[in-house]
Amino acid sequence: MNKTFSALLTSAILAFSASAALAQPVAMEERLLERGAVADVTPQQRHRTAINEAGGGYKLWLAECAAMASSERTACRREAKAAYDRDMAAARAILRK
């Protein structure tokens, strides 16, 4: 009986700690969504947002390129890098205004 109770208690503790670990990313995602609902006021905030968007767009574009045939992949990656470079130049220009 004691071993059964010990095993039950251990599994309950593991289940609780696992649910707490899974809830943490959800809470972080909710905070990021709340942050996204607030408009950028300063040039530094707009610059940071532009950098984040450029990096995110580049990452998505590269994922699309990876799904292409190898003959098209190199051109797609070059195009993605060119768009990323344009976006980063635009982000840098925000601070120069």
Secondary structure, 3 states (H helix, E strand, C coil): CHHHHHHHHHHHHHHHHHHHHHHHHHHHHHHHHHHHCCCCCCHHHHHHHHHHHHHHHHHHHHHHHHCCCHHHHHHHHHHHHHHHHHHHHHHHHHHHC
